Amino acid sequence: MIPSPSNRRVATAAVSVGRIGQLFFSFTIWSSIVHACIMAAQAIQDTHEIGHLVGDVPALLLVAAVLWYFSPASERQGVPA
């Protein structure tokens, strides 16, 4: 997933908002990770959902990693603002 200019604008706007922006990044990162874990568990349990393991789960984890990379530095280090 290559960040588009509009995604960069949203990320930049979220960062400029301060604590609200940090909460936005944090929530989106954690919700992507939790969603990926739930989908992985369901894909392992139900063979009809196995395609999610190779497509959706890695994509969600990639989104979480990209958002973490673009998150404010204090959020990445675990330092409260």
C-alpha positions in Angstrom: 0.0 0.0 0.0 1.6 3.2 -1.1 0.3 6.3 0.8 -1.6 8.6 -1.6 -1.4 12.3 -1.3 -4.8 12.4 0.3 -3.7 9.9 3.0 -0.6 12.0 3.7 -2.8 15.0 4.1 -5.0 13.2 6.6 -1.9 11.9 8.5 -0.4 15.4 8.5 -3.6 16.9 9.7 -3.9 14.3 12.5 -0.3 15.0 13.6 -0.9 18.8 13.6 -3.9 18.4 15.9 -1.6 17.1 18.7 -3.0 14.7 21.3 -6.1 14.0 19.2 -3.9 13.0 16.3 -1.9 10.7 18.5 -5.1 9.1 19.7 -6.2 8.7 16.1 -3.0 6.9 15.2 -3.0 4.8 18.3 -6.6 3.7 17.8 -6.1 2.9 14.1 -2.9 1.0 14.7 -4.3 -1.2 17.5 -7.7 -1.7 15.8 -5.8 -2.9 12.7 -3.7 -5.4 14.7 -6.7 -6.7 16.7 -8.8 -7.1 13.5 -5.9 -9.0 11.8 -5.6 -11.3 14.8 -9.3 -12.0 14.9 -9.4 -12.6 11.1 -6.3 -14.9 11.4 -8.0 -17.0 14.2 -11.2 -17.3 12.2 -9.2 -18.2 9.0 -7.4 -21.0 10.9 -10.7 -22.3 12.4 -12.8 -22.1 9.2 -11.1 -23.4 6.0 -13.5 -21.4 3.8 -11.8 -18.2 5.2 -8.2 -19.3 4.6 -7.8 -16.7 1.9 -7.8 -14.0 4.6 -4.5 -15.4 6.0 -2.6 -14.6 2.8 -4.5 -11.5 1.8 -6.3 -9.5 4.4 -4.3 -10.3 7.5 -0.9 -9.2 6.0 -2.6 -6.1 4.5 -3.9 -5.1 7.9 -0.6 -5.6 9.6 1.1 -3.6 6.8 -1.4 -0.7 7.4 -0.6 -0.8 11.1 3.2 -0.8 10.4 2.8 2.2 8.0 0.7 4.1 10.4 3.1 3.4 13.2 5.9 4.7 11.0 4.0 7.9 10.2 2.8 8.4 13.8 4.4 11.1 16.0 7.7 10.1 17.5 6.5 10.3 21.0 3.8 7.8 20.2 6.3 5.4 18.7 8.5 5.6 21.8 5.5 5.1 24.2 6.0 8.5 25.8 2.8 10.2 26.7 2.3 13.7 25.3 
